[in-house]
Amino acid sequence: MTNPWIRRRIKTECGRAKYSELAAQPGPLARLRLAWFVLIAALRDWSLPNPDQD
């Protein structure tokens, strides 16, 4: 995962792994599912501390 914006929004390791898995899939439905996942994951991880800022 090279996008720093995503790394700031998705903070858990399992969420980042799922993002990488979904981002690798081609097709318009896969992109829609990826966008939905990023939205939900960012909302759920909003209050968590960012592990990259230690």
DRENPA-3360 file (N, C-alpha, C; in nm, 2 decimals, always signed):
BEGIN
1 = MTNPWIRR = +0.09/-0.12/+0.00/+0.00/+0.00/+0.00/+0.09/+0.12/+0.00 ~ +0.09/+0.20/-0.10/+0.18/+0.31/-0.12/+0.11/+0.45/-0.10 ~ -0.02/+0.45/-0.09/-0.10/+0.57/-0.08/-0.10/+0.62/+0.06 ~ -0.04/+0.73/+0.09/-0.03/+0.78/+0.23/-0.17/+0.83/+0.28 ~ -0.26/+0.87/+0.19/-0.39/+0.91/+0.24/-0.47/+0.79/+0.30 ~ -0.45/+0.68/+0.23/-0.52/+0.55/+0.28/-0.46/+0.51/+0.41 ~ -0.32/+0.52/+0.42/-0.26/+0.48/+0.55/-0.30/+0.56/+0.66 ~ -0.34/+0.69/+0.64/-0.38/+0.77/+0.75/-0.53/+0.74/+0.79;
9 = RIKTECGR = -0.61/+0.69/+0.69/-0.75/+0.66/+0.72/-0.77/+0.51/+0.77 ~ -0.70/+0.42/+0.71/-0.72/+0.28/+0.75/-0.60/+0.24/+0.84 ~ -0.62/+0.22/+0.97/-0.52/+0.21/+1.07/-0.49/+0.07/+1.12 ~ -0.57/-0.02/+1.10/-0.55/-0.16/+1.15/-0.48/-0.24/+1.04 ~ -0.40/-0.33/+1.08/-0.32/-0.42/+0.99/-0.42/-0.50/+0.91 ~ -0.52/-0.55/+0.97/-0.61/-0.64/+0.89/-0.69/-0.55/+0.78 ~ -0.72/-0.43/+0.82/-0.78/-0.34/+0.72/-0.69/-0.30/+0.61 ~ -0.57/-0.28/+0.64/-0.47/-0.25/+0.53/-0.45/-0.37/+0.44;
17 = AKYSELAA = -0.45/-0.49/+0.50/-0.43/-0.61/+0.42/-0.56/-0.63/+0.33 ~ -0.67/-0.61/+0.38/-0.80/-0.62/+0.30/-0.80/-0.52/+0.19 ~ -0.75/-0.39/+0.22/-0.74/-0.29/+0.12/-0.65/-0.33/+0.00 ~ -0.54/-0.39/+0.03/-0.44/-0.43/-0.07/-0.51/-0.54/-0.16 ~ -0.58/-0.63/-0.09/-0.65/-0.74/-0.16/-0.75/-0.69/-0.26 ~ -0.83/-0.60/-0.21/-0.94/-0.54/-0.29/-0.89/-0.45/-0.40 ~ -0.78/-0.38/-0.37/-0.72/-0.29/-0.47/-0.66/-0.36/-0.59 ~ -0.62/-0.49/-0.57/-0.56/-0.57/-0.68/-0.66/-0.63/-0.77;
25 = QPGPLARL = -0.79/-0.62/-0.74/-0.89/-0.68/-0.82/-0.94/-0.59/-0.93 ~ -0.95/-0.63/-1.06/-0.99/-0.55/-1.17/-1.14/-0.54/-1.18 ~ -1.19/-0.44/-1.25/-1.33/-0.44/-1.28/-1.41/-0.33/-1.21 ~ -1.52/-0.29/-1.27/-1.60/-0.18/-1.21/-1.66/-0.22/-1.08 ~ -1.71/-0.34/-1.06/-1.77/-0.38/-0.94/-1.67/-0.39/-0.83 ~ -1.55/-0.43/-0.86/-1.44/-0.44/-0.76/-1.40/-0.30/-0.72 ~ -1.40/-0.20/-0.80/-1.37/-0.06/-0.77/-1.48/-0.01/-0.67 ~ -1.61/-0.04/-0.70/-1.72/+0.00/-0.62/-1.71/-0.06/-0.48;
33 = RLAWFVLI = -1.67/-0.19/-0.47/-1.66/-0.26/-0.34/-1.54/-0.20/-0.27 ~ -1.43/-0.16/-0.34/-1.31/-0.10/-0.28/-1.35/+0.04/-0.22 ~ -1.43/+0.12/-0.29/-1.47/+0.25/-0.24/-1.56/+0.23/-0.12 ~ -1.65/+0.14/-0.12/-1.74/+0.11/-0.01/-1.65/+0.07/+0.12 ~ -1.56/-0.02/+0.09/-1.47/-0.07/+0.20/-1.39/+0.05/+0.26 ~ -1.33/+0.14/+0.18/-1.26/+0.25/+0.23/-1.34/+0.34/+0.32 ~ -1.47/+0.37/+0.27/-1.56/+0.45/+0.35/-1.59/+0.39/+0.48 ~ -1.63/+0.27/+0.49/-1.66/+0.20/+0.61/-1.54/+0.19/+0.70;
41 = AALRDWSL = -1.43/+0.15/+0.65/-1.31/+0.13/+0.73/-1.26/+0.26/+0.79 ~ -1.26/+0.37/+0.71/-1.22/+0.50/+0.76/-1.31/+0.54/+0.87 ~ -1.44/+0.52/+0.86/-1.53/+0.56/+0.97/-1.51/+0.48/+1.10 ~ -1.48/+0.35/+1.08/-1.46/+0.26/+1.20/-1.33/+0.29/+1.27 ~ -1.22/+0.33/+1.19/-1.09/+0.35/+1.24/-1.07/+0.50/+1.28 ~ -1.17/+0.58/+1.27/-1.16/+0.73/+1.30/-1.09/+0.75/+1.43 ~ -1.14/+0.69/+1.54/-1.10/+0.72/+1.67/-0.97/+0.64/+1.72 ~ -0.92/+0.55/+1.63/-0.80/+0.47/+1.67/-0.68/+0.55/+1.65;
49 = PNPDQD = -0.57/+0.53/+1.73/-0.45/+0.60/+1.71/-0.38/+0.54/+1.59 ~ -0.30/+0.63/+1.51/-0.23/+0.59/+1.40/-0.10/+0.52/+1.43 ~ -0.08/+0.39/+1.40/+0.04/+0.32/+1.44/+0.16/+0.37/+1.37 ~ +0.15/+0.45/+1.26/+0.26/+0.50/+1.18/+0.32/+0.62/+1.25 ~ +0.25/+0.68/+1.34/+0.30/+0.81/+1.41/+0.35/+0.78/+1.55 ~ +0.44/+0.69/+1.56/+0.50/+0.66/+1.69/+0.63/+0.74/+1.72;
% end
